[in-house]
Amino acid sequence: MKTSTGKRLRDTLLVSSLLVSALMIATPSQAEDAKPTRVRGAITAVEGDLLKVHSNRGEDLQINLTKETQVRGVTLAQVSEIKPGSYIGSAAVPQADGTLKALEVHVFPPEMAGTGDGHRAFDLGKDSTMTNGSVGDLVTSNGRTITVNYKGGQKKIVIPDDVPIVNLVPADRSLLKPGVKVVLQAQKTDDGALNAVSISAGENGVTPPM
């Protein structure tokens, strides 16, 4: 009797251990699936709620527009439009002195302040990062250097003269037309389809640099 009870206990513990192991293996994959996909490219067609995009990687993708899809325009800006208190984002790469060298800078409208606040890895190039935050100090006399403050940290970003600077502006689906360059984030559904979460679309031929 005791032997039977002990065997059942061992079997129960073994099954529990296997379930925990399976969950630990499955969780990273599920988390990866939940991460939005970033697509850079040009719109080739718009058919109702279906957006067709030729990506910079040579893929022809079909992306669904939903009621929740956010659309914003991308327009050219000048460094003079960046002021202390401006809320900006910048893809950049680290430099030996601890500063970041901007690959691009995008200026958010006031109503989007706080969007994506923080500093994280990005996919614009090798070792690239994305920093979103409020501009503190701004130096334009000796090079162009900005201090960006975000919750829990601060970064100094050097903006070379040839780096694109753009504004993000409110927009709607009327901006989505064949030929328009876009950077979008899409969520993959259970059946493998892509639903657009947000779309940054260039106005007047602008290529979103982020």
Accessible surface in RSA format (square Angstrom, percent):
REM  Atomic radii and reference values for relative SASA: ProtOr
REM  Chains: A
REM  Algorithm: Lee & Richards
REM  Probe-radius: 1.40
REM  Slices: 20
REM RES _ NUM      All-atoms   Total-Side   Main-Chain    Non-polar    All polar
REM                ABS   REL    ABS   REL    ABS   REL    ABS   REL    ABS   REL
RES MET A   1   193.70 100.3 149.21  98.8  44.49 105.9 122.68 104.3  71.02  94.1
RES LYS A   2   186.26  90.9 174.34 107.0  11.93  28.4 120.86 108.8  65.40  69.7
RES THR A   3   111.65  79.4 101.61 103.0  10.04  23.9  74.32  99.8  37.33  56.4
RES SER A   4    52.82  44.6  45.61  60.9   7.21  16.6  32.29  68.8  20.53  28.8
RES THR A   5    68.38  48.6  67.78  68.7   0.60   1.4  57.37  77.1  11.01  16.6
RES GLY A   6    23.04  28.4   0.00   N/A  23.04  28.4  21.99  60.4   1.05   2.4
RES LYS A   7   114.20  55.7 114.20  70.1   0.00   0.0  81.43  73.3  32.77  34.9
RES ARG A   8   140.18  58.9 138.18  70.4   2.00   4.8  70.02  95.7  70.16  42.5
RES LEU A   9   107.85  60.1 103.95  74.4   3.91   9.8 107.39  75.4   0.47   1.3
RES ARG A  10   148.52  62.4 143.03  72.9   5.49  13.1  68.82  94.1  79.70  48.3
RES ASP A  11    61.46  43.1  60.89  60.6   0.57   1.3  23.68  55.7  37.78  37.7
RES THR A  12    81.97  58.3  76.34  77.4   5.62  13.4  57.35  77.0  24.62  37.2
RES LEU A  13   109.19  60.8 105.04  75.1   4.15  10.4 105.34  74.0   3.85  10.4
RES LEU A  14   106.82  59.5 102.71  73.5   4.11  10.3 106.46  74.8   0.36   1.0
RES VAL A  15    82.86  54.5  82.86  75.0   0.00   0.0  82.86  72.0   0.00   0.0
RES SER A  16    51.10  43.2  48.48  64.7   2.62   6.0  28.93  61.6  22.18  31.1
RES SER A  17    62.71  53.0  54.06  72.1   8.65  19.9  27.41  58.4  35.30  49.5
RES LEU A  18   109.35  60.9 105.08  75.2   4.27  10.7 105.39  74.0   3.96  10.7
RES LEU A  19   110.05  61.3 109.30  78.2   0.75   1.9 109.85  77.1   0.20   0.5
RES VAL A  20    83.93  55.2  83.82  75.9   0.11   0.3  83.93  72.9   0.00   0.0
RES SER A  21    51.53  43.5  49.06  65.5   2.47   5.7  24.90  53.0  26.63  37.3
RES ALA A  22    53.70  49.4  46.38  71.6   7.32  16.7  50.74  71.5   2.96   7.8
RES LEU A  23   119.04  66.3 118.60  84.9   0.43   1.1 119.00  83.6   0.04   0.1
RES MET A  24   135.04  69.9 120.67  79.9  14.37  34.2 106.34  90.4  28.70  38.0
RES ILE A  25   137.21  78.1 123.87  92.3  13.34  32.2 129.59  93.3   7.62  20.7
RES ALA A  26    35.42  32.6  29.26  45.1   6.16  14.0  35.39  49.8   0.02   0.1
RES THR A  27    76.83  54.6  76.64  77.7   0.19   0.5  59.25  79.6  17.58  26.6
RES PRO A  28    83.70  61.0  73.21  66.7  10.49  38.1  80.05  66.1   3.65  22.7
RES SER A  29    64.51  54.5  55.81  74.5   8.70  20.0  34.47  73.4  30.04  42.1
RES GLN A  30   116.35  65.1 110.33  80.6   6.02  14.3  42.64  90.8  73.72  55.9
RES ALA A  31    61.93  56.9  45.88  70.8  16.06  36.5  53.93  75.9   8.01  21.2
RES GLU A  32   116.95  67.1 107.63  81.4   9.33  22.2  44.49  86.1  72.46  59.2
RES ASP A  33    93.48  65.5  84.37  84.0   9.11  21.5  30.19  71.0  63.29  63.1
RES ALA A  34    65.26  60.0  50.11  77.3  15.15  34.5  56.75  79.9   8.51  22.6
RES LYS A  35   136.41  66.5 125.06  76.7  11.35  27.0  75.53  68.0  60.88  64.9
RES PRO A  36    56.39  41.1  43.76  39.9  12.64  45.9  43.76  36.1  12.64  78.5
RES THR A  37    56.77  40.4  51.55  52.3   5.22  12.4  40.08  53.8  16.68  25.2
RES ARG A  38    78.28  32.9  53.44  27.2  24.84  59.1   3.55   4.9  74.72  45.3
RES VAL A  39     7.27   4.8   4.31   3.9   2.95   7.1   7.27   6.3   0.00   0.0
RES ARG A  40    44.33  18.6  39.08  19.9   5.24  12.5  23.21  31.7  21.11  12.8
RES GLY A  41     5.14   6.3   0.00   N/A   5.14   6.3   2.14   5.9   3.00   6.7
RES ALA A  42    23.93  22.0  23.48  36.2   0.45   1.0  23.48  33.1   0.45   1.2
RES ILE A  43     2.56   1.5   0.00   0.0   2.56   6.2   0.00   0.0   2.56   6.9
RES THR A  44    72.68  51.7  50.47  51.2  22.22  52.9  46.82  62.9  25.86  39.1
RES ALA A  45    24.81  22.8  24.10  37.2   0.71   1.6  24.81  34.9   0.00   0.0
RES VAL A  46    55.95  36.8  28.25  25.6  27.69  66.7  28.25  24.5  27.69  75.1
RES GLU A  47    93.82  53.9  77.94  59.0  15.88  37.8  42.47  82.2  51.35  41.9
RES GLY A  48    65.05  80.2   0.00   N/A  65.05  80.2  44.30 121.6  20.74  46.5
RES ASP A  49    87.49  61.3  80.11  79.7   7.38  17.5  21.72  51.1  65.77  65.6
RES LEU A  50    42.05  23.4  41.59  29.8   0.46   1.2  41.63  29.2   0.42   1.1
RES LEU A  51     0.00   0.0   0.00   0.0   0.00   0.0   0.00   0.0   0.00   0.0
RES LYS A  52    62.13  30.3  62.13  38.1   0.00   0.0  21.49  19.3  40.63  43.3
RES VAL A  53     1.16   0.8   0.00   0.0   1.16   2.8   0.30   0.3   0.86   2.3
RES HIS A  54    79.21  43.3  77.07  53.6   2.13   5.5  53.38  55.0  25.83  30.1
RES SER A  55     6.65   5.6   4.48   6.0   2.17   5.0   4.61   9.8   2.04   2.9
RES ASN A  56   117.98  81.4  78.46  75.8  39.52  95.2  34.13  82.1  83.85  81.0
RES ARG A  57   202.73  85.1 166.81  85.0  35.92  85.5  60.30  82.4 142.42  86.3
RES GLY A  58    48.62  60.0   0.00   N/A  48.62  60.0  23.70  65.0  24.92  55.8
RES GLU A  59    82.17  47.2  76.38  57.8   5.79  13.8  30.40  58.8  51.77  42.3
RES ASP A  60   114.68  80.3  83.96  83.6  30.72  72.6  36.88  86.8  77.81  77.6
RES LEU A  61    37.89  21.1  34.27  24.5   3.61   9.1  35.90  25.2   1.99   5.3
RES GLN A  62   107.66  60.2  91.63  67.0  16.04  38.2  24.08  51.3  83.58  63.4
RES ILE A  63     0.00   0.0   0.00   0.0   0.00   0.0   0.00   0.0   0.00   0.0
RES ASN A  64    49.88  34.4  49.88  48.2   0.00   0.0  11.54  27.8  38.34  37.1
RES LEU A  65     9.16   5.1   1.72   1.2   7.43  18.7   1.72   1.2   7.43  20.0
RES THR A  66    40.32  28.7  32.82  33.3   7.50  17.9  35.25  47.3   5.07   7.7
RES LYS A  67   195.72  95.5 157.66  96.7  38.06  90.6 105.79  95.2  89.93  95.8
RES GLU A  68   128.44  73.7 112.06  84.8  16.38  39.0  72.85 140.9  55.59  45.4
RES THR A  69    17.84  12.7   0.05   0.0  17.80  42.4   0.05   0.1  17.80  26.9
RES GLN A  70   111.27  62.2 106.28  77.7   4.99  11.9  33.92  72.2  77.35  58.7
RES VAL A  71    19.35  12.7   4.32   3.9  15.03  36.2   4.40   3.8  14.95  40.5
RES ARG A  72    39.59  16.6  39.59  20.2   0.00   0.0   6.17   8.4  33.42  20.3
RES GLY A  73     0.00   0.0   0.00   N/A   0.00   0.0   0.00   0.0   0.00   0.0
RES VAL A  74     0.00   0.0   0.00   0.0   0.00   0.0   0.00   0.0   0.00   0.0
RES THR A  75    33.41  23.8  32.55  33.0   0.87   2.1  28.83  38.7   4.59   6.9
RES LEU A  76   126.88  70.7 107.39  76.8  19.49  49.0 107.61  75.6  19.28  51.9
RES ALA A  77    10.85  10.0   0.00   0.0  10.85  24.7   1.16   1.6   9.69  25.7
RES GLN A  78   116.32  65.0 115.05  84.1   1.27   3.0  34.41  73.2  81.91  62.1
RES VAL A  79    28.18  18.5  25.87  23.4   2.31   5.6  25.87  22.5   2.31   6.3
RES SER A  80    78.51  66.3  62.02  82.8  16.49  38.0  55.05 117.2  23.46  32.9
RES GLU A  81    72.17  41.4  59.79  45.2  12.38  29.5  31.50  60.9  40.67  33.2
RES ILE A  82     1.04   0.6   0.00   0.0   1.04   2.5   0.00   0.0   1.04   2.8
RES LYS A  83   119.42  58.3 119.42  73.3   0.00   0.0  95.09  85.6  24.33  25.9
RES PRO A  84    92.46  67.4  70.57  64.3  21.89  79.6  71.14  58.7  21.32 132.5
RES GLY A  85    58.94  72.7   0.00   N/A  58.94  72.7  33.90  93.0  25.04  56.1
RES SER A  86    23.14  19.5  11.48  15.3  11.65  26.8  11.63  24.8  11.50  16.1
RES TYR A  87    13.78   6.4   9.76   5.6   4.02  10.5   9.76   7.3   4.02   5.0
RES ILE A  88     0.00   0.0   0.00   0.0   0.00   0.0   0.00   0.0   0.00   0.0
RES GLY A  89     0.00   0.0   0.00   N/A   0.00   0.0   0.00   0.0   0.00   0.0
RES SER A  90     0.00   0.0   0.00   0.0   0.00   0.0   0.00   0.0   0.00   0.0
RES ALA A  91     0.00   0.0   0.00   0.0   0.00   0.0   0.00   0.0   0.00   0.0
RES ALA A  92     0.00   0.0   0.00   0.0   0.00   0.0   0.00   0.0   0.00   0.0
RES VAL A  93    31.56  20.8  31.56  28.6   0.00   0.0  31.56  27.4   0.00   0.0
RES PRO A  94    80.02  58.3  59.87  54.6  20.15  73.2  59.99  49.5  20.03 124.5
RES GLN A  95    63.43  35.5  47.52  34.7  15.91  37.9  21.42  45.6  42.01  31.9
RES ALA A  96   122.19 112.3  70.06 108.1  52.13 118.6  83.64 117.8  38.55 102.1
RES ASP A  97   111.97  78.4  71.89  71.6  40.08  94.8  52.21 122.9  59.76  59.6
RES GLY A  98    62.61  77.2   0.00   N/A  62.61  77.2  37.65 103.3  24.96  55.9
RES THR A  99    22.48  16.0  21.71  22.0   0.77   1.8  22.43  30.1   0.06   0.1
RES LEU A 100     9.48   5.3   9.48   6.8   0.00   0.0   9.48   6.7   0.00   0.0
RES LYS A 101    85.31  41.6  85.31  52.3   0.00   0.0  27.78  25.0  57.53  61.3
RES ALA A 102     1.65   1.5   0.00   0.0   1.65   3.8   0.00   0.0   1.65   4.4
RES LEU A 103    57.18  31.8  43.91  31.4  13.28  33.4  46.36  32.6  10.83  29.1
RES GLU A 104     0.13   0.1   0.13   0.1   0.00   0.0   0.13   0.3   0.00   0.0
RES VAL A 105     0.00   0.0   0.00   0.0   0.00   0.0   0.00   0.0   0.00   0.0
RES HIS A 106     9.69   5.3   9.69   6.7   0.00   0.0   1.03   1.1   8.66  10.1
RES VAL A 107    15.24  10.0  14.15  12.8   1.09   2.6  14.15  12.3   1.09   3.0
RES PHE A 108    13.95   7.0   5.80   3.6   8.15  21.2   6.12   3.7   7.84  22.4
RES PRO A 109    17.31  12.6  10.45   9.5   6.85  24.9  17.09  14.1   0.22   1.3
RES PRO A 110   121.22  88.3 101.37  92.4  19.85  72.1 110.15  90.9  11.07  68.8
RES GLU A 111   123.95  71.2  82.62  62.5  41.32  98.4  67.01 129.6  56.94  46.5
RES MET A 112    39.08  20.2  35.14  23.3   3.94   9.4  28.03  23.8  11.05  14.6
RES ALA A 113    62.91  57.8  36.97  57.1  25.94  59.0  37.69  53.1  25.22  66.8
RES GLY A 114    43.49  53.6   0.00   N/A  43.49  53.6  27.18  74.6  16.31  36.5
RES THR A 115    52.36  37.2  42.57  43.2   9.79  23.3  39.85  53.5  12.51  18.9
RES GLY A 116    39.36  48.5   0.00   N/A  39.36  48.5  29.71  81.5   9.64  21.6
RES ASP A 117    57.54  40.3  33.36  33.2  24.17  57.2  21.12  49.7  36.41  36.3
RES GLY A 118    10.76  13.3   0.00   N/A  10.76  13.3  10.76  29.5   0.00   0.0
RES HIS A 119    62.81  34.3  34.14  23.7  28.66  73.3  21.59  22.2  41.22  48.0
RES ARG A 120    96.97  40.7  88.18  44.9   8.79  20.9  65.27  89.2  31.70  19.2
RES ALA A 121    88.99  81.8  65.86 101.6  23.13  52.6  67.07  94.5  21.92  58.1
RES PHE A 122    30.20  15.1  10.59   6.6  19.61  51.0  16.69  10.1  13.50  38.6
RES ASP A 123    68.35  47.9  44.33  44.1  24.02  56.8  38.44  90.5  29.91  29.8
RES LEU A 124    54.52  30.4  29.08  20.8  25.44  64.0  30.80  21.6  23.72  63.8
RES GLY A 125    37.26  46.0   0.00   N/A  37.26  46.0  30.99  85.0   6.27  14.0
RES LYS A 126   176.52  86.1 148.78  91.3  27.74  66.0 125.28 112.8  51.24  54.6
RES ASP A 127    93.24  65.3  68.83  68.5  24.41  57.7  24.76  58.3  68.48  68.3
RES SER A 128     4.00   3.4   0.00   0.0   4.00   9.2   0.00   0.0   4.00   5.6
RES THR A 129    21.02  15.0  21.02  21.3   0.00   0.0  21.02  28.2   0.00   0.0
RES MET A 130    13.02   6.7  13.02   8.6   0.00   0.0  12.76  10.8   0.27   0.4
RES THR A 131     0.02   0.0   0.02   0.0   0.00   0.0   0.00   0.0   0.02   0.0
RES ASN A 132     9.48   6.5   9.48   9.2   0.00   0.0   0.00   0.0   9.48   9.2
RES GLY A 133     0.00   0.0   0.00   N/A   0.00   0.0   0.00   0.0   0.00   0.0
RES SER A 134    45.59  38.5  45.36  60.5   0.23   0.5  20.53  43.7  25.06  35.1
RES VAL A 135     5.73   3.8   0.00   0.0   5.73  13.8   0.00   0.0   5.73  15.5
RES GLY A 136    22.67  28.0   0.00   N/A  22.67  28.0  19.69  54.0   2.99   6.7
RES ASP A 137    96.74  67.8  91.34  90.9   5.40  12.8  21.01  49.5  75.72  75.5
RES LEU A 138    49.68  27.7  20.44  14.6  29.23  73.5  20.44  14.4  29.23  78.7
RES VAL A 139    67.06  44.1  64.23  58.2   2.82   6.8  67.06  58.3   0.00   0.0
RES THR A 140    79.83  56.8  58.48  59.3  21.35  50.9  25.50  34.2  54.33  82.1
RES SER A 141   111.30  94.0  68.62  91.6  42.68  98.3  58.44 124.5  52.86  74.0
RES ASN A 142   131.10  90.4 116.17 112.3  14.93  36.0  27.49  66.2 103.61 100.1
RES GLY A 143    47.90  59.1   0.00   N/A  47.90  59.1  36.65 100.6  11.25  25.2
RES ARG A 144    39.69  16.7  37.90  19.3   1.79   4.3  16.62  22.7  23.07  14.0
RES THR A 145    31.95  22.7  31.14  31.6   0.82   1.9  18.48  24.8  13.47  20.4
RES ILE A 146     0.48   0.3   0.05   0.0   0.43   1.0   0.48   0.3   0.00   0.0
RES THR A 147     7.92   5.6   7.77   7.9   0.15   0.4   4.88   6.6   3.04   4.6
RES VAL A 148     0.00   0.0   0.00   0.0   0.00   0.0   0.00   0.0   0.00   0.0
RES ASN A 149    56.35  38.9  52.58  50.8   3.78   9.1  24.66  59.3  31.69  30.6
RES TYR A 150    35.07  16.4  21.73  12.4  13.33  34.7  17.28  13.0  17.79  21.9
RES LYS A 151   192.81  94.1 164.37 100.9  28.44  67.7 117.52 105.8  75.28  80.2
RES GLY A 152    85.96 106.0   0.00   N/A  85.96 106.0  42.23 115.9  43.74  98.0
RES GLY A 153    29.94  36.9   0.00   N/A  29.94  36.9  21.09  57.9   8.85  19.8
RES GLN A 154   106.37  59.5  84.28  61.6  22.09  52.6  18.81  40.0  87.55  66.4
RES LYS A 155    62.31  30.4  59.30  36.4   3.01   7.2  10.48   9.4  51.82  55.2
RES LYS A 156   107.60  52.5 102.76  63.1   4.83  11.5  49.85  44.9  57.75  61.5
RES ILE A 157     0.00   0.0   0.00   0.0   0.00   0.0   0.00   0.0   0.00   0.0
RES VAL A 158    43.76  28.8  43.76  39.6   0.00   0.0  43.76  38.0   0.00   0.0
RES ILE A 159     2.30   1.3   0.04   0.0   2.26   5.4   0.04   0.0   2.26   6.1
RES PRO A 160    36.71  26.8  26.94  24.6   9.77  35.5  36.71  30.3   0.00   0.0
RES ASP A 161   130.68  91.5 102.61 102.1  28.07  66.4  37.55  88.4  93.13  92.9
RES ASP A 162   126.59  88.7  94.43  94.0  32.16  76.1  50.71 119.3  75.88  75.7
RES VAL A 163    17.98  11.8   9.46   8.6   8.53  20.5  10.40   9.0   7.58  20.6
RES PRO A 164    58.62  42.7  47.47  43.3  11.15  40.5  58.62  48.4   0.00   0.0
RES ILE A 165    11.84   6.7   6.47   4.8   5.37  12.9   6.47   4.7   5.37  14.6
RES VAL A 166     1.46   1.0   1.46   1.3   0.00   0.0   1.46   1.3   0.00   0.0
RES ASN A 167    28.91  19.9  28.91  27.9   0.00   0.0   5.54  13.3  23.38  22.6
RES LEU A 168     5.94   3.3   3.64   2.6   2.31   5.8   3.64   2.6   2.31   6.2
RES VAL A 169    42.16  27.7  41.64  37.7   0.52   1.2  41.99  36.5   0.17   0.5
RES PRO A 170    99.21  72.3  74.72  68.1  24.49  89.0  82.76  68.3  16.45 102.3
RES ALA A 171    36.05  33.2   4.06   6.3  31.99  72.8  16.65  23.4  19.41  51.4
RES ASP A 172    87.35  61.2  82.33  81.9   5.02  11.9  38.59  90.8  48.76  48.6
RES ARG A 173    96.15  40.4  88.36  45.0   7.79  18.6  49.42  67.5  46.74  28.3
RES SER A 174    82.21  69.5  62.75  83.8  19.45  44.8  56.25 119.8  25.96  36.4
RES LEU A 175    33.50  18.7  29.75  21.3   3.75   9.4  33.26  23.4   0.24   0.7
RES LEU A 176     8.44   4.7   0.80   0.6   7.65  19.2   0.80   0.6   7.65  20.6
RES LYS A 177   122.56  59.8 122.31  75.0   0.25   0.6  65.20  58.7  57.36  61.1
RES PRO A 178    88.00  64.1  67.57  61.6  20.44  74.3  68.27  56.4  19.74 122.7
RES GLY A 179    53.32  65.8   0.00   N/A  53.32  65.8  35.61  97.7  17.71  39.7
RES VAL A 180    26.62  17.5  21.43  19.4   5.19  12.5  26.57  23.1   0.05   0.1
RES LYS A 181    83.52  40.7  81.93  50.3   1.59   3.8  41.63  37.5  41.89  44.6
RES VAL A 182     2.31   1.5   0.00   0.0   2.31   5.6   0.00   0.0   2.31   6.3
RES VAL A 183    14.05   9.2  11.45  10.4   2.60   6.3  11.45   9.9   2.60   7.1
RES LEU A 184     1.66   0.9   0.00   0.0   1.66   4.2   1.66   1.2   0.00   0.0
RES GLN A 185    59.21  33.1  59.21  43.3   0.00   0.0   6.20  13.2  53.02  40.2
RES ALA A 186     0.01   0.0   0.00   0.0   0.01   0.0   0.00   0.0   0.01   0.0
RES GLN A 187    55.51  31.0  55.51  40.6   0.00   0.0  36.01  76.6  19.50  14.8
RES LYS A 188   114.41  55.8  99.57  61.1  14.84  35.3  41.74  37.6  72.67  77.4
RES THR A 189    44.05  31.3  31.92  32.4  12.13  28.9  38.45  51.6   5.60   8.5
RES ASP A 190   163.05 114.2 121.73 121.2  41.33  97.7  44.95 105.8 118.11 117.8
RES ASP A 191   124.06  86.9  83.09  82.7  40.97  96.9  51.09 120.2  72.97  72.8
RES GLY A 192    44.32  54.7   0.00   N/A  44.32  54.7  24.85  68.2  19.47  43.6
RES ALA A 193    35.96  33.1  24.90  38.4  11.06  25.2  35.24  49.6   0.72   1.9
RES LEU A 194    21.83  12.2  20.36  14.6   1.47   3.7  20.36  14.3   1.47   3.9
RES ASN A 195    42.68  29.4  42.68  41.2   0.00   0.0   7.58  18.3  35.09  33.9
RES ALA A 196     2.94   2.7   0.00   0.0   2.94   6.7   0.00   0.0   2.94   7.8
RES VAL A 197    68.11  44.8  63.43  57.4   4.68  11.3  67.58  58.7   0.53   1.4
RES SER A 198     9.59   8.1   9.37  12.5   0.22   0.5   4.34   9.2   5.25   7.4
RES ILE A 199     0.23   0.1   0.00   0.0   0.23   0.6   0.23   0.2   0.00   0.0
RES SER A 200     8.54   7.2   8.05  10.7   0.50   1.1   0.28   0.6   8.26  11.6
RES ALA A 201     0.00   0.0   0.00   0.0   0.00   0.0   0.00   0.0   0.00   0.0
RES GLY A 202     3.21   4.0   0.00   N/A   3.21   4.0   0.00   0.0   3.21   7.2
RES GLU A 203    43.05  24.7  41.85  31.7   1.20   2.9   6.18  12.0  36.87  30.1
RES ASN A 204   152.50 105.2 105.96 102.4  46.54 112.1  39.92  96.1 112.58 108.8
RES GLY A 205    73.97  91.2   0.00   N/A  73.97  91.2  41.34 113.5  32.63  73.1
RES VAL A 206    17.63  11.6  10.94   9.9   6.70  16.1  16.87  14.7   0.76   2.1
RES THR A 207    79.20  56.3  66.35  67.3  12.85  30.6  53.53  71.9  25.67  38.8
RES PRO A 208     7.70   5.6   0.81   0.7   6.88  25.0   0.81   0.7   6.88  42.8
RES PRO A 209    24.14  17.6   7.60   6.9  16.54  60.1  17.01  14.0   7.13  44.3
RES MET A 210    16.04   8.3  15.52  10.3   0.52   1.2  15.52  13.2   0.52   0.7
END  Absolute sums over single chains surface
CHAIN  1 A    12296.7       9691.5       2605.2       7219.4       5077.3
END  Absolute sums over all chains
TOTAL         12296.7       9691.5       2605.2       7219.4       5077.3
